[in-house]
Amino acid sequence: LWFAVALGLTIVVAPPIARADEARNKRFEQLEAEGVRIRNITIVRQKIFDLANPDEDKWLYRAANRVHVVTQEFVVRAQLLFKEGEVLSAQSIEETERVLRRNSYIFDVLIDADRVSENEVDITVETKDNWTLFPQLGFSQQGGQTEYLLGVQEGNLLGTGGELAFSIEDDGDRESTLLRYGNRNFRGTWWRFEAGFRDSDDGDAQRLRLIRPFFSLDSRWTAGLDATAIEQEEPLFSRGDEVAEYLRDQTDVTLWYGWSDGLVDNWSRRWMVGFAIQDNRFESVFEPGPLVVTPENRELRYPFIRYEAIEDRFVRATNLTRIAVTEDLFLGTRYSATFGWFGASTGSNRDGAIFDIDYSSSLGDPARYIFNWRAGADGRIEGGDLQNGRFEFQAGYLRRQSERSSWFIGVESTVAHEADLDRPVQLGGLTGRRGCDRAVANGDARAVLSVEQRVITDWYPFNLFRVGGAAFVDVGRVWGDDITGFSEDRYLSNIGLGLRLMSTKASSNRMLHIDFAYPLQSGIGIDQGLQISVQGRRGF
């Protein structure tokens, strides 16, 4: 109720700010209406620092430009959704900008048209690179648990768009060494390739992906292979304490093909069929311990069919969820449904059906407010009963007060029914709760409310980082029985302040969060006193 009242009041009283200029988009639409064709496409690739700017014409920045290998032209051309000789399409130009901006190695892109005759235009695609060779650093100390990440990552190997990463990590459960290579446009095509290996003190993991996605709203087909093998020890928690541990031997393989009629009446509707293998085998390894328990082995192998629909409604904005970065906001609706059937005839160790349904929608005006919500349900039907059922709901409301300040209110809830033992409903540090231990409470359901006041400053240290901050309050509740049969009904809350750093020269996909949170409750799994975490996230 209070959330609804606050949302209504802010819609009424919050002042709007200046809207973005849409003149360029209208010009493209006019050229399309006239049937103008594209005569020539020129790619202009800018390096990281603008040496025409006195603040960036420094010896260190000049050296960085010399060392940096600029994104190669064939990499940019491979991602264009239009070709020479085609009739200009405003939608294809706008979506090409979005496609290119999704790459962490590109800071921004601008596409413009120069009319050279009554029926022809020349297109210029200008990209600006990010610095892509950087350390991976992460540190978190919450609830007496210290975690860290040390590594190095090159996100645009030799200008080809390839990503090579090496890291050493302690996530509280295990110490791991990881090596990974991936490329979203492998060898200048729409195929995505990824191969990775992780060696941990409790097992190892391998992954191989070769996928041709629906790379645009007008894409007509997709195909792919996604294979993962993991062996690792995993904990089970009760009231903040680790009470059991088991070894998971997991194999996931998915092979699929999909088709679409493309973008029709502002909607992209897609079908997919495939076959999936989801094998999970478990062994108890916890010694000594108060509880010896392992999840039930699952061998699920099944054909599946999937349908999804996405509305073509995107707008550009800045200073909403990130700082001084062009944001492509989705203000439409998307939904999907996946169904599969498994049994002895498909090689499974049980009979039944599996489903996954998802619906999300966003609306608003980036100059004033954004409201988005999502609802999802997934699980299995075995013997006529729902197993491992999970129902989720999330909603977020962002209200701009000015160009540099905003309020954010977020709610999320999860309800489980007959959940698999290795998929508990948790509330704590594992679910992103600030100021809490890793898994403070477990049950059948949880709900969380977060409120943030966000600010963006004019401070631009060394022309490298944009600086912002947040004051936040988190309140969560978890209830229901955990794995020991203990009936949990617990509230967790914290208050805190956070520093936000957004690089305008390095990968724009991550924002550095430095949070100082103070828990408002005491009890099992909660250490009193200031909790500090440093980590990268996609936005505020």
C-alpha positions as CSV (number, residue, x, y, z in Angstrom):
1,L,0.0,0.0,0.0
2,W,2.7,2.5,1.0
3,F,4.6,1.6,-2.2
4,A,1.5,2.4,-4.3
5,V,0.9,5.7,-2.5
6,A,4.6,6.8,-2.8
7,L,4.5,5.9,-6.5
8,G,1.3,7.9,-7.1
9,L,2.6,11.0,-5.3
10,T,5.9,11.0,-7.1
11,I,4.2,10.8,-10.5
12,V,2.1,13.9,-9.5
13,V,4.7,16.2,-7.9
14,A,8.1,15.3,-9.4
15,P,9.3,17.9,-11.9
16,P,10.2,16.9,-15.4
17,I,13.6,17.6,-17.0
18,A,14.5,18.5,-20.6
19,R,13.8,15.7,-23.2
20,A,16.4,14.3,-25.6
21,D,16.6,15.7,-29.1
22,E,14.8,13.4,-31.6
23,A,15.6,15.4,-34.7
24,R,18.0,12.9,-36.1
25,N,15.6,10.0,-35.8
26,K,12.9,12.0,-37.5
27,R,15.3,12.8,-40.4
28,F,16.0,9.1,-40.8
29,E,12.3,8.4,-40.9
30,Q,11.9,11.0,-43.6
31,L,14.7,9.6,-45.7
32,E,13.1,6.1,-45.4
33,A,9.7,7.5,-46.4
34,E,11.3,8.9,-49.6
35,G,12.8,5.5,-50.5
36,V,16.4,6.8,-50.4
37,R,19.1,4.1,-50.9
38,I,22.5,3.7,-49.2
39,R,25.3,4.4,-51.7
40,N,28.3,4.0,-49.4
41,I,29.1,3.1,-45.8
42,T,32.2,4.6,-44.1
43,I,33.5,3.3,-40.7
44,V,35.3,5.9,-38.5
45,R,36.9,4.3,-35.5
46,Q,38.0,6.7,-32.7
47,K,40.5,5.8,-30.1
48,I,40.0,6.2,-26.3
49,F,41.2,9.7,-25.5
50,D,40.3,12.8,-27.4
51,L,43.7,14.6,-27.8
52,A,41.9,17.7,-29.1
53,N,40.6,18.1,-25.6
54,P,43.4,19.9,-23.5
55,D,42.2,17.9,-20.4
56,E,43.0,14.6,-22.3
57,D,46.1,15.7,-24.2
58,K,48.5,14.3,-21.6
59,W,51.5,12.1,-22.1
60,L,49.8,9.2,-20.3
61,Y,46.7,9.4,-22.4
62,R,48.7,9.8,-25.6
63,A,50.6,6.6,-24.6
64,A,47.4,4.7,-24.0
65,N,46.1,5.7,-27.4
66,R,49.4,4.4,-29.0
67,V,49.3,1.1,-27.1
68,H,45.6,0.4,-27.6
69,V,44.7,-1.6,-30.7
70,V,41.6,0.1,-32.1
71,T,38.6,-2.1,-33.0
72,Q,39.2,-3.5,-36.5
73,E,36.9,-2.3,-39.3
74,F,35.6,-5.8,-40.2
75,V,34.4,-6.3,-36.6
76,V,32.2,-3.2,-36.8
77,R,31.0,-4.0,-40.4
78,A,30.0,-7.5,-39.3
79,Q,27.5,-6.0,-36.9
80,L,25.7,-3.6,-39.2
81,L,22.1,-4.4,-39.9
82,F,22.1,-2.5,-43.2
83,K,24.1,-2.8,-46.5
84,E,25.1,-0.7,-49.4
85,G,22.4,-0.7,-52.1
86,E,19.5,-1.2,-49.6
87,V,16.7,1.3,-49.0
88,L,17.6,3.2,-45.8
89,S,15.7,1.9,-42.7
90,A,15.4,4.1,-39.6
91,Q,14.7,1.0,-37.5
92,S,17.8,-0.8,-38.7
93,I,20.0,2.2,-38.0
94,E,18.7,2.7,-34.5
95,E,19.0,-1.1,-33.7
96,T,22.6,-1.2,-35.2
97,E,23.6,1.5,-32.7
98,R,22.1,-0.6,-29.9
99,V,23.9,-3.8,-31.1
100,L,27.2,-2.0,-31.2
101,R,26.8,-0.4,-27.8
102,R,26.2,-3.8,-26.2
103,N,29.9,-4.5,-26.8
104,S,32.0,-3.6,-23.8
105,Y,34.9,-2.5,-26.0
106,I,32.8,0.3,-27.6
107,F,31.9,3.3,-25.5
108,D,29.5,4.8,-27.9
109,V,28.4,4.9,-31.5
110,L,26.8,7.5,-33.8
111,I,25.4,6.8,-37.2
112,D,24.7,9.7,-39.6
113,A,23.6,10.1,-43.2
114,D,24.8,12.6,-45.8
115,R,22.6,13.0,-48.8
116,V,24.6,12.9,-52.0
117,S,21.8,12.9,-54.5
118,E,18.0,12.9,-54.7
119,N,17.9,9.1,-54.2
120,E,21.1,8.2,-52.4
121,V,22.9,8.8,-49.1
122,D,26.3,8.0,-47.7
123,I,26.2,6.5,-44.2
124,T,29.0,7.2,-41.6
125,V,29.3,4.9,-38.6
126,E,31.5,6.4,-36.0
127,T,32.6,4.4,-33.0
128,K,34.6,5.3,-29.9
129,D,36.6,2.6,-28.2
130,N,37.0,1.8,-24.5
131,W,40.2,0.7,-22.8
132,T,39.8,-3.0,-22.5
133,L,42.9,-4.3,-20.8
134,F,42.3,-4.0,-17.1
135,P,42.6,-5.9,-13.8
136,Q,39.7,-7.7,-12.2
137,L,39.5,-6.6,-8.6
138,G,36.8,-7.5,-6.1
139,F,36.6,-7.5,-2.4
140,S,33.8,-8.1,0.1
141,Q,33.7,-8.5,3.8
142,Q,30.2,-9.1,5.2
143,G,29.1,-11.2,8.2
144,G,32.7,-12.3,9.0
145,Q,33.1,-13.7,5.5
146,T,35.9,-12.3,3.3
147,E,35.8,-12.8,-0.5
148,Y,38.1,-11.6,-3.2
149,L,38.7,-11.6,-6.9
150,L,42.1,-11.0,-8.6
151,G,42.6,-11.3,-12.3
152,V,43.3,-9.7,-15.7
153,Q,41.0,-9.4,-18.7
154,E,41.4,-8.2,-22.2
155,G,38.0,-7.4,-23.7
156,N,39.1,-6.7,-27.3
157,L,42.0,-8.9,-28.2
158,L,44.0,-7.4,-31.0
159,G,40.9,-5.3,-32.0
160,T,39.0,-8.5,-33.0
161,G,36.2,-8.2,-30.3
162,G,37.5,-11.3,-28.5
163,E,37.7,-11.5,-24.8
164,L,40.5,-13.3,-22.9
165,A,40.3,-13.5,-19.1
166,F,42.4,-15.1,-16.3
167,S,41.4,-14.8,-12.6
168,I,41.9,-16.2,-9.1
169,E,38.8,-16.0,-6.9
170,D,37.6,-16.9,-3.4
171,D,33.8,-16.7,-3.3
172,G,33.4,-18.1,0.2
173,D,32.7,-21.7,-1.0
174,R,35.9,-22.3,-3.0
175,E,39.1,-21.0,-4.3
176,S,39.3,-21.1,-8.1
177,T,41.5,-20.3,-11.1
178,L,39.6,-19.5,-14.3
179,L,40.7,-19.1,-17.9
180,R,38.1,-18.1,-20.6
181,Y,38.0,-16.9,-24.2
182,G,34.9,-15.6,-25.9
183,N,33.9,-13.7,-29.0
184,R,30.4,-12.3,-29.7
185,N,31.1,-12.1,-33.5
186,F,33.5,-15.0,-34.1
187,R,35.6,-14.5,-37.2
188,G,33.5,-11.6,-38.4
189,T,30.1,-13.5,-38.3
190,W,27.0,-13.5,-36.1
191,W,28.2,-16.7,-34.4
192,R,29.2,-16.5,-30.8
193,F,31.9,-18.7,-29.4
194,E,33.0,-19.2,-25.8
195,A,35.3,-21.7,-24.2
196,G,36.3,-21.7,-20.5
197,F,37.9,-23.8,-17.8
198,R,37.8,-23.4,-14.0
199,D,40.1,-25.3,-11.6
200,S,38.9,-25.2,-8.0
201,D,40.0,-26.7,-4.8
202,D,36.8,-28.8,-4.7
203,G,36.5,-29.7,-8.4
204,D,36.5,-28.1,-11.9
205,A,34.2,-26.8,-14.6
206,Q,34.3,-26.6,-18.4
207,R,32.0,-24.7,-20.8
208,L,31.7,-24.6,-24.6
209,R,29.2,-22.4,-26.4
210,L,28.6,-22.0,-30.2
211,I,25.5,-20.0,-30.9
212,R,24.0,-18.0,-33.7
213,P,21.4,-15.9,-31.8
214,F,18.5,-13.9,-32.9
215,F,21.0,-11.0,-33.3
216,S,18.3,-8.4,-34.2
217,L,14.5,-8.1,-34.0
218,D,14.3,-8.9,-37.7
219,S,16.5,-12.0,-37.4
220,R,15.0,-15.0,-39.1
221,W,16.8,-18.0,-37.5
222,T,18.9,-19.1,-34.6
223,A,20.8,-22.3,-33.7
224,G,23.2,-23.3,-31.0
225,L,25.0,-25.7,-28.8
226,D,25.6,-24.8,-25.1
227,A,27.5,-27.4,-23.0
228,T,28.6,-27.1,-19.4
229,A,30.2,-29.7,-17.0
230,I,30.7,-28.8,-13.3
231,E,32.0,-30.7,-10.4
232,Q,32.1,-28.8,-7.1
233,E,31.1,-28.9,-3.4
234,E,28.1,-26.8,-2.4
235,P,26.9,-25.9,1.2
236,L,23.4,-26.1,2.7
237,F,22.5,-23.5,5.3
238,S,20.2,-23.3,8.3
239,R,19.8,-20.2,10.4
240,G,23.0,-18.7,9.0
241,D,25.1,-21.8,9.7
242,E,26.5,-24.4,7.2
243,V,24.9,-27.6,8.3
244,A,25.7,-29.9,5.4
245,E,27.8,-30.1,2.3
246,Y,27.4,-32.2,-0.9
247,L,29.3,-32.8,-4.1
248,R,27.5,-31.8,-7.3
249,D,28.4,-33.5,-10.6
250,Q,26.5,-31.6,-13.2
251,T,26.2,-31.9,-16.9
252,D,24.1,-29.5,-19.0
253,V,23.8,-29.7,-22.8
254,T,21.3,-27.9,-24.9
255,L,21.0,-28.1,-28.7
256,W,18.4,-26.0,-30.6
257,Y,17.1,-24.4,-33.7
258,G,14.7,-21.5,-34.0
259,W,12.9,-19.4,-36.6
260,S,10.9,-16.2,-37.0
261,D,9.1,-14.1,-39.5
262,G,11.2,-11.1,-38.4
263,L,9.9,-7.8,-37.2
264,V,6.2,-7.5,-38.0
265,D,4.0,-4.7,-36.7
266,N,6.6,-3.7,-34.1
267,W,6.8,-7.3,-32.7
268,S,9.3,-10.0,-33.2
269,R,7.8,-13.4,-32.6
270,R,10.0,-16.5,-32.4
271,W,9.8,-20.3,-32.2
272,M,12.5,-22.7,-31.0
273,V,12.8,-26.5,-30.8
274,G,15.6,-28.4,-29.2
275,F,16.8,-31.1,-26.9
276,A,18.2,-30.6,-23.4
277,I,20.2,-32.8,-21.0
278,Q,20.2,-31.8,-17.4
279,D,22.1,-34.4,-15.3
280,N,22.7,-33.7,-11.6
281,R,24.3,-36.3,-9.3
282,F,25.0,-35.7,-5.7
283,E,27.2,-37.1,-2.9
284,S,27.5,-36.1,0.8
285,V,30.9,-34.9,1.7
286,F,30.4,-32.9,4.9
287,E,32.4,-34.3,7.9
288,P,31.8,-33.8,10.7
289,G,28.4,-32.3,10.6
290,P,25.1,-32.1,12.4
291,L,23.2,-33.2,9.3
292,V,23.9,-35.7,6.6
293,V,21.6,-34.9,3.6
294,T,22.0,-34.8,-0.1
295,P,19.7,-33.7,-2.9
296,E,18.0,-36.4,-5.0
297,N,19.8,-37.3,-8.2
298,R,18.1,-35.9,-11.3
299,E,18.6,-37.1,-14.9
300,L,16.4,-35.1,-17.2
301,R,16.7,-35.5,-20.9
302,Y,13.9,-34.0,-23.0
303,P,12.8,-32.4,-26.2
304,F,11.4,-28.9,-25.8
305,I,9.5,-26.1,-27.6
306,R,9.8,-22.4,-26.9
307,Y,7.9,-19.3,-28.0
308,E,8.8,-15.8,-27.3
309,A,7.7,-12.3,-28.4
310,I,9.5,-9.0,-28.0
311,E,8.1,-5.5,-28.7
312,D,10.2,-3.0,-30.6
313,R,10.1,-0.1,-28.1
314,F,13.5,1.3,-27.2
315,V,14.6,4.8,-26.2
316,R,18.0,6.4,-25.5
317,A,18.8,8.1,-22.2
318,T,21.6,9.1,-19.9
319,N,22.1,9.3,-16.1
320,L,19.3,6.8,-15.3
321,T,20.9,3.5,-14.2
322,R,24.4,4.5,-15.1
323,I,26.5,7.7,-15.3
324,A,27.4,9.6,-18.5
325,V,26.8,6.6,-20.7
326,T,24.2,6.2,-23.4
327,E,21.6,3.8,-22.2
328,D,19.3,1.9,-24.5
329,L,16.1,1.5,-22.4
330,F,13.5,-1.1,-23.3
331,L,10.0,0.4,-22.8
332,G,7.9,-2.4,-24.1
333,T,6.7,-5.9,-23.3
334,R,8.3,-9.3,-23.8
335,Y,7.2,-12.8,-22.8
336,S,8.2,-16.4,-23.4
337,A,7.1,-19.9,-22.6
338,T,9.1,-23.1,-22.7
339,F,7.7,-26.6,-22.3
340,G,9.5,-30.0,-22.4
341,W,8.6,-33.7,-21.8
342,F,10.9,-36.3,-20.2
343,G,10.6,-40.0,-19.4
344,A,12.3,-43.4,-19.7
345,S,12.0,-43.2,-23.5
346,T,14.2,-40.0,-23.5
347,G,16.8,-41.4,-21.1
348,S,15.5,-39.7,-18.0
349,N,15.2,-41.3,-14.5
350,R,11.7,-40.1,-14.0
351,D,8.5,-39.2,-16.0
352,G,7.0,-35.7,-16.3
353,A,7.0,-32.3,-17.9
354,I,9.1,-29.2,-17.4
355,F,8.0,-25.5,-17.9
356,D,9.4,-22.0,-17.7
357,I,7.1,-19.0,-18.3
358,D,8.2,-15.4,-18.1
359,Y,6.5,-12.0,-18.7
360,S,8.0,-8.5,-18.3
361,S,7.0,-5.0,-19.2
362,S,8.5,-1.5,-18.9
363,L,6.9,1.9,-19.4
364,G,7.6,5.6,-18.7
365,D,9.4,8.6,-19.9
366,P,13.2,8.7,-19.3
367,A,12.9,12.4,-18.6
368,R,10.5,11.8,-15.7
369,Y,10.1,8.1,-14.5
370,I,10.6,4.5,-15.4
371,F,8.5,1.6,-14.1
372,N,9.3,-2.0,-14.9
373,W,8.1,-5.3,-13.6
374,R,8.6,-9.0,-14.3
375,A,6.7,-12.2,-13.3
376,G,7.9,-15.7,-13.9
377,A,7.1,-19.3,-13.0
378,D,9.0,-22.5,-13.6
379,G,9.1,-26.1,-12.3
380,R,8.3,-29.7,-13.1
381,I,5.1,-31.8,-13.2
382,E,5.7,-35.3,-11.9
383,G,3.0,-37.8,-11.1
384,G,0.4,-35.0,-11.4
385,D,2.2,-32.9,-8.7
386,L,4.2,-29.7,-9.0
387,Q,7.9,-30.2,-8.1
388,N,10.6,-27.6,-7.7
389,G,8.0,-24.9,-8.5
390,R,9.1,-21.3,-8.2
391,F,7.1,-18.2,-8.7
392,E,8.9,-14.8,-8.9
393,F,7.9,-11.2,-9.1
394,Q,10.1,-8.1,-9.3
395,A,9.2,-4.4,-9.8
396,G,11.2,-1.3,-9.9
397,Y,10.3,2.4,-10.0
398,L,12.8,5.1,-10.7
399,R,11.7,8.8,-10.4
400,R,14.0,11.5,-11.7
401,Q,14.2,14.6,-9.5
402,S,16.6,16.4,-11.7
403,E,19.3,15.5,-14.3
404,R,21.6,14.3,-11.5
405,S,19.3,12.9,-8.8
406,S,16.6,10.2,-8.6
407,W,14.7,8.0,-6.2
408,F,14.5,4.3,-6.7
409,I,12.1,1.8,-5.1
410,G,12.5,-1.9,-5.8
411,V,10.5,-4.9,-4.6
412,E,11.0,-8.6,-5.3
413,S,9.4,-11.8,-4.0
414,T,9.9,-15.5,-4.5
415,V,7.6,-18.4,-3.5
416,A,8.7,-22.0,-3.8
417,H,6.7,-25.3,-3.8
418,E,8.4,-28.6,-3.1
419,A,11.8,-27.0,-4.0
420,D,14.7,-29.3,-4.9
421,L,17.1,-29.4,-1.9
422,D,19.9,-27.7,-4.0
423,R,17.6,-24.8,-4.9
424,P,16.5,-23.2,-1.5
425,V,14.9,-19.8,-1.1
426,Q,17.5,-17.8,0.7
427,L,17.8,-14.3,2.2
428,G,21.3,-12.9,2.8
429,G,24.6,-12.1,1.1
430,L,24.1,-14.8,-1.5
431,T,21.0,-13.0,-2.8
432,G,22.7,-9.6,-2.8
433,R,21.5,-8.4,0.6
434,R,23.9,-5.7,1.9
435,G,25.1,-6.0,5.5
436,C,24.2,-9.7,5.9
437,D,26.1,-13.0,6.0
438,R,26.1,-15.2,2.9
439,A,22.9,-17.2,3.7
440,V,21.3,-15.9,6.9
441,A,17.9,-17.4,6.5
442,N,16.2,-20.1,4.4
443,G,12.6,-20.9,3.8
444,D,9.8,-21.4,1.3
445,A,9.3,-17.7,0.4
446,R,11.0,-14.3,0.7
447,A,10.2,-10.7,0.0
448,V,12.6,-7.7,-0.2
449,L,12.0,-3.9,-0.4
450,S,14.9,-1.6,-1.3
451,V,14.8,2.2,-1.4
452,E,17.6,4.3,-2.7
453,Q,18.4,8.0,-3.1
454,R,20.8,8.3,-6.0
455,V,23.0,11.3,-6.9
456,I,25.4,12.0,-9.7
457,T,28.2,14.6,-9.2
458,D,30.0,16.9,-11.6
459,W,33.3,15.5,-10.4
460,Y,35.3,13.9,-13.2
461,P,38.7,12.8,-11.8
462,F,41.4,12.8,-14.4
463,N,38.7,12.6,-17.1
464,L,38.5,8.9,-16.3
465,F,35.7,8.3,-13.9
466,R,32.3,9.8,-13.3
467,V,31.3,9.8,-9.6
468,G,28.0,9.2,-8.0
469,G,26.6,8.0,-4.7
470,A,23.6,6.3,-3.1
471,A,21.9,6.2,0.3
472,F,19.9,3.0,0.8
473,V,17.6,1.1,3.0
474,D,16.9,-2.6,2.5
475,V,14.2,-4.6,4.3
476,G,13.7,-8.3,3.7
477,R,11.6,-11.2,5.1
478,V,11.9,-14.9,4.7
479,W,9.5,-17.5,6.0
480,G,8.7,-21.3,5.8
481,D,10.6,-24.5,6.6
482,D,14.2,-24.9,5.9
483,I,16.1,-28.2,5.2
484,T,16.2,-29.1,8.9
485,G,12.5,-28.6,9.4
486,F,13.1,-25.3,11.3
487,S,10.2,-22.9,10.7
488,E,11.7,-19.6,9.8
489,D,10.0,-16.2,9.9
490,R,12.6,-13.5,10.0
491,Y,13.1,-9.9,9.0
492,L,16.4,-8.5,7.9
493,S,17.2,-4.9,7.3
494,N,20.1,-2.5,6.8
495,I,20.9,1.1,6.0
496,G,24.0,2.4,4.3
497,L,25.8,4.7,1.9
498,G,27.5,3.8,-1.3
499,L,30.1,5.3,-3.7
500,R,29.5,4.7,-7.4
501,L,32.3,5.0,-10.0
502,M,31.6,4.8,-13.7
503,S,34.5,4.8,-16.2
504,T,34.1,6.7,-19.4
505,K,37.3,5.2,-20.9
506,A,37.2,1.5,-19.8
507,S,34.5,-1.1,-20.2
508,S,31.1,0.7,-19.8
509,N,29.2,-2.4,-18.8
510,R,30.3,-2.3,-15.2
511,M,29.9,0.3,-12.4
512,L,32.1,0.0,-9.3
513,H,30.1,-0.2,-6.1
514,I,31.8,0.6,-2.8
515,D,29.1,0.0,-0.2
516,F,29.1,0.6,3.6
517,A,26.1,-1.1,5.2
518,Y,25.0,-1.3,8.8
519,P,22.6,-4.1,9.8
520,L,19.6,-3.1,11.9
521,Q,19.1,-6.5,13.5
522,S,21.2,-8.8,15.5
523,G,21.2,-12.6,15.7
524,I,22.4,-15.7,13.9
525,G,24.4,-14.9,10.8
526,I,24.5,-11.2,11.4
527,D,27.7,-9.5,12.6
528,Q,27.0,-6.1,14.2
529,G,29.1,-3.3,12.9
530,L,29.9,-1.8,9.5
531,Q,29.9,-4.2,6.6
532,I,32.0,-3.2,3.5
533,S,31.8,-4.6,0.0
534,V,33.5,-3.6,-3.3
535,Q,32.1,-5.1,-6.5
536,G,31.2,-4.4,-10.1
537,R,27.6,-4.2,-11.3
538,R,25.8,-3.2,-14.4
539,G,24.3,-0.1,-12.9
540,F,23.3,1.7,-9.7
